[in-house]
Amino acid sequence: QQENWDSAVVWYEAYREIKPDDRDAMVGVAFTYESIGDTARALQVYEEIITNSEGASSNDLFSIGVTLFNAEAFELAVRAFEAGLAKNPYHRDGIYNLGQSYFAIASPVNEEDAAEPTAEEMARRTQAAQDMLETARRLVEVDPSNRDALMMLAQGWQLTGDDDST
């Protein structure tokens, strides 16, 4: 609370040695790493939480997914949202955020990512577009009258090249 991040990291890591599976401590240390600018370490901790998510609640996983999305770690965000949806499959916001994560992977916004993609990158984007379309369909099933859900469905069709459906 005092934003003494360097000290907080030391205390969180000491506590994690005693209670390595304490999810609150893991989230706390990841946030603390982010706060001191050590994004790589923060992402490692989030990866650990997602990989061992059996004890985490769906809301914890959705919250982690939002944090990862905001950090532009879209692949990890996808994993967090999918893990949360495995526990709570009809969570509208979880489905929506999963779709947004796939959209971010399928349609890069910065010029560096958009220029001359490799075949591997194009395959990754194409798969993300397909996954986004499936997620959008799932969202429309859960929330059929929502304009955002219908817009995501149209975006999914557009990304997959189905302009007639768009």
C-alpha angles and dihedrals in degrees: 000000000000090000092234089148100173091055091043091056091053092049095044092050091048090051091047089057088060097038107020094171098051100126094198090055090048092052090044094052091046090052090047092051089051090050093056091046098253095132094162093059091044090053090049091055092047089049089053091051092049094045091052096037099136091101096042122096121238089247091054090052093047090050091050089048091055091049091050092046090052088050088053091242089136099166091053090045089055090053092049093049092046091050090050092048091050086064098037108021098178099050100133097204092046091054092045093050091048089054091049090052091052089047091054090053094045097048115035115201103201121080095235092061094041098050118093101332119204121245089255091052092048090051090050091050093046091051090048090051091052090047091048091052091051090047091049090052089051090050092051089052090054097040109017099169097048114114092210090055091050091046090052089051090052090048090051092052090047093050091050092050097250096134094163091061091045 
